[in-house]
Every structure is written in structure tokens, then in C-alpha cells.
């Protein structure tokens, strides 16, 4: 806008002064005898006319430039208002901010909290303390022709369930096994049943079925020598990344 004003003023004012000066030169004098009086009078009148013409032209130019500037300012204001109206707004969610003064103990803080604030803080503390590792025990052994884990194994399986619930991006592969005694088809059925029992305990603890993969291996994958029957009657747990499994 400022550059446009300078350009218009630079072009217009010299033209106005040129026109005024030309009109002064075109005025003839009355006679040589009256030169002194006529010259003074004519010059004063011409200068007055030129000055008035220049002032009028400048006033007209100022008025035009002011209107032009106001129109451009109005356009800029409209653009800014339109951007503000169409700009996306961020949703601000409520949150609890706890300000602890120096010297306050936990009892004093608890007394100043409402029931809702206290509950929110408990949830935050629980969320921070849930970074638990997976249990070390991943093999569970069974008696001859048995499919139900013992009480100690059941408690460990509950720990696996807690880990799975806190890590929904993890999938647990449950592989059941049997020893090599007896009919091969029955051993396959027995290994599948053992894996399904483990899966049922985990789902009862809240683990969604989508996080579990159950398979029976029969007596085809012994952990040790085939004659070590007790160690081959087992269920093995293998943790896998859900995204990795879905891409296979």
C-alpha cells in the first residue's frame, strides 16, 4: 500500500506543477507602459490561481488516496476475520492440576482434594505403576493324561493375564505338547486340550481371545529326549508382537 501511494504521488504532483507553470507563461502583458503594475497584478493573480489549482488537486488526490487506503484496509480486515472464523479450534479437555506447597505432607494434601480429584490422582498413580514385566515362567507341566494345571501354575497364569491386559499390542502363542506314549491321534487331542485349558484361565482373568493363539503340537516336538515323558507333557507360552504376526 505505501509503495502504491508513493508511485501515484510521484507521477501526479509534477504534472500538476507543470500545468500551473504553463498557464502562467500564457498570460500576455497589457503594454510596456503599464508593465510594472500589470506585471505585478498578473503575476499575483496567476500565482494565486496556480496555488489554488495545486491545493485543489492535492486535496482531491489526498481524498482519493485515503479512500483507496480505507478500502484496502477493509479488505485486509475481512481476510483476517475470515481466517479466524475458519481456523480450527483445539478442544481443551478438563484436567486436574495439583499444586503442592512446600512443607505439606500427604495427609494435608488428601484433605484438600475432592472425591473426584482424589480418584483421578489414584488412576494416574495406578497407570504409572503398571509397567510390569512378563512372568519368567513360560512352561507348565502336566501329569500323565492330565489337562488341568495345578494351583501354583494357575496363579502364575493370572500374572500373565495381568501383563497381557496392560500390553494389548502383545499376542500370546500357547503351544500344547504330549509325550510319545499312546496313540498319536489321542496325543494330538491331549496337547490341544492342555493349550485350551491354559487359554480358558487367561480369558477368565479378562484377556481378550484376540490376544491368544492356541495350537496343539501332539508328541511331535519333544523338549528333551522322548523317554523323558514328564518334561514333554507341557504347555509353552511364547510372546509375539501383534503387528508382526499380522504381517506373516
C-alpha positions in Angstrom: 0.0 0.0 0.0 2.8 2.5 0.9 4.6 1.8 -2.3 1.5 2.5 -4.4 0.9 5.8 -2.6 4.5 6.9 -3.3 4.2 5.9 -7.0 0.9 7.8 -7.6 2.2 10.9 -5.8 5.5 10.9 -7.7 3.7 10.8 -11.0 0.8 13.2 -10.3 2.4 16.2 -8.5 5.0 17.1 -11.2 2.2 17.1 -13.8 0.1 19.4 -11.7 3.0 21.9 -11.3 3.9 21.7 -15.0 0.3 22.6 -15.9 0.3 25.6 -13.5 3.5 26.9 -14.8 2.4 26.7 -18.4 -0.7 28.7 -17.6 1.4 31.5 -16.1 3.6 31.8 -19.2 0.5 32.1 -21.5 -0.8 35.3 -19.8 0.1 38.4 -22.0 1.1 41.7 -20.5 -1.2 44.8 -21.3 1.5 47.2 -22.6 5.0 48.2 -22.0 3.9 51.4 -20.3 1.9 49.6 -17.7 4.4 46.9 -17.3 5.2 47.4 -13.7 1.6 47.5 -12.4 0.2 44.9 -14.8 3.1 42.6 -14.3 2.7 42.6 -10.5 -1.1 42.2 -10.7 -1.0 39.5 -13.3 1.8 37.6 -11.5 0.0 37.7 -8.2 -3.3 36.5 -9.8 -1.6 33.8 -11.7 0.3 32.6 -8.7 -2.9 32.6 -6.7 -4.8 30.6 -9.4 -1.9 28.1 -9.6 -1.8 27.8 -5.9 -5.5 27.2 -5.7 -5.4 24.7 -8.5 -2.5 22.9 -6.9 -4.2 22.8 -3.5 -7.4 21.6 -5.1 -5.6 18.9 -7.0 -3.7 17.8 -3.8 -6.9 17.7 -1.8 -8.6 15.6 -4.5 -5.5 13.3 -4.6 -5.4 13.0 -0.8 -9.1 12.2 -0.8 -8.7 9.5 -3.4 -5.6 8.0 -1.7 -7.5 8.0 1.7 -10.4 6.1 0.1 -8.1 3.7 -1.6 -6.3 3.0 1.7 -9.5 2.5 3.6 -10.8 0.0 1.0 -7.6 -2.0 1.2 -7.6 -1.9 5.0 -11.2 -3.1 4.9 -10.2 -6.0 2.6 -7.3 -7.0 4.9 -9.6 -6.9 7.9 -12.2 -9.1 6.1 -9.5 -11.6 5.2 -8.3 -11.8 8.8 -11.8 -12.2 10.2 -12.5 -14.9 7.6 -9.3 -16.8 8.6 -10.3 -16.5 12.3 -13.8 -17.9 11.6 -12.5 -20.8 9.5 -9.5 -21.6 11.7 -9.8 -25.0 13.5 -10.2 -24.8 17.2 -8.4 -27.2 19.6 -10.6 -29.0 22.1 -9.4 -28.4 25.6 -10.1 -31.2 28.0 -10.5 -30.8 31.7 -7.7 -32.0 33.8 -6.8 -31.9 37.5 -3.8 -29.8 38.5 -2.4 -30.4 41.9 -0.4 -27.6 43.5 1.7 -28.8 46.4 3.0 -26.1 48.8 6.4 -26.6 50.4 6.1 -28.3 53.8 2.8 -30.1 53.0 2.6 -33.8 53.8 0.4 -36.4 52.1 -2.3 -36.2 54.8 -2.7 -32.5 54.4 -2.9 -32.9 50.6 -5.5 -35.6 50.8 -7.7 -33.4 53.0 -7.8 -30.6 50.4 -8.9 -32.8 47.5 -12.4 -33.5 46.4 -13.6 -37.1 45.8 -13.3 -36.7 42.0 -9.8 -35.2 42.2 -8.6 -38.0 44.6 -10.0 -40.6 42.2 -8.2 -39.1 39.2 -4.9 -39.0 41.1 -5.3 -42.6 42.1 -5.9 -43.5 38.5 -2.8 -41.6 37.4 -0.7 -43.3 40.1 -2.0 -46.7 39.0 -1.3 -46.0 35.4 2.3 -45.1 36.2 2.9 -48.2 38.3 1.6 -50.7 35.7 4.8 -51.2 33.8 5.2 -54.8 34.9 7.3 -57.3 33.1 6.1 -60.7 31.9 6.4 -63.5 34.3 9.6 -65.6 33.9 7.7 -69.0 34.0 6.6 -69.8 30.5 6.5 -73.7 30.7 3.7 -75.6 32.6 4.0 -79.3 33.1 1.2 -81.9 33.4 0.7 -85.3 34.9 0.0 -88.4 32.9 -3.2 -87.9 30.9 -3.9 -84.6 32.8 -5.1 -81.3 31.2 -5.7 -79.1 34.3 -2.7 -77.0 35.7 -2.1 -77.1 39.4 -2.9 -74.2 41.8 0.6 -72.7 41.7 0.6 -72.7 37.9 -2.8 -71.1 37.9 -1.5 -68.2 40.0 1.4 -67.6 37.6 -1.1 -67.7 34.7 -3.0 -64.8 36.4 0.2 -62.8 36.3 0.5 -63.5 32.6 -3.1 -62.3 32.2 -2.3 -59.0 34.0 0.7 -58.5 31.7 -1.4 -59.1 28.6 -4.1 -56.7 29.8 -1.6 -53.9 30.2 0.0 -54.7 26.8 -2.8 -55.0 24.2 -0.2 -54.9 21.4 1.2 -58.3 22.5 -0.1 -61.7 21.4 0.5 -64.9 23.4 1.0 -68.1 21.5 0.0 -71.1 23.6 1.5 -74.4 22.4 0.4 -77.7 24.0 2.5 -80.9 23.9 2.2 -84.6 24.9 4.7 -87.4 25.4 5.1 -90.1 22.8 3.2 -92.8 24.7 -0.1 -94.0 23.3 -2.0 -93.3 20.1 -0.7 -90.4 18.0 -4.1 -89.0 17.3 -5.0 -89.1 21.0 -1.8 -87.3 21.9 -2.7 -84.6 19.4 -6.1 -84.2 21.0 -4.5 -84.1 24.5 -2.0 -81.4 23.5 -4.7 -79.2 22.1 -6.9 -79.7 25.2 -4.0 -78.7 27.5 -3.4 -75.5 25.5 -7.2 -74.7 25.5 -7.3 -75.1 29.3 -4.5 -72.5 29.7 -6.3 -70.2 27.3 -9.5 -70.6 29.3 -7.8 -69.5 32.5 -6.4 -66.4 30.8 -9.7 -65.4 29.3 -11.4 -65.9 32.6 -9.0 -63.3 34.0 -10.1 -60.8 31.4 -7.7 -61.4 28.5 -9.5 -61.0 25.1 -9.4 -64.0 22.8 -7.9 -61.9 20.1 -4.6 -61.8 22.1 -4.3 -65.6 22.2 -3.2 -68.1 19.7 -3.8 -71.8 20.7 -2.2 -74.8 19.0 -1.6 -78.5 19.8 1.7 -80.0 18.7 1.0 -83.6 19.8 4.1 -85.6 20.5 6.0 -84.2 17.5 8.1 -81.6 19.3 9.7 -83.1 22.4 11.6 -80.6 24.6 14.1 -83.3 25.6 14.6 -86.9 24.8 11.4 -88.7 24.0 11.8 -91.0 27.0 11.6 -88.1 29.4 7.8 -88.2 29.4 7.2 -85.9 32.3 9.1 -83.0 30.8 7.4 -83.4 27.4 3.9 -83.2 28.8 3.8 -79.4 28.8 2.4 -76.2 27.6 4.8 -73.4 26.4 3.9 -69.7 26.2 5.6 -67.6 23.5 5.0 -63.8 23.4 4.8 -62.2 20.0 4.2 -58.7 18.6 0.6 -58.4 17.2 1.7 -56.4 14.2 4.5 -58.8 13.4 2.1 -61.8 13.5 -0.5 -60.0 11.3 2.1 -59.4 8.6 3.1 -63.0 8.4 
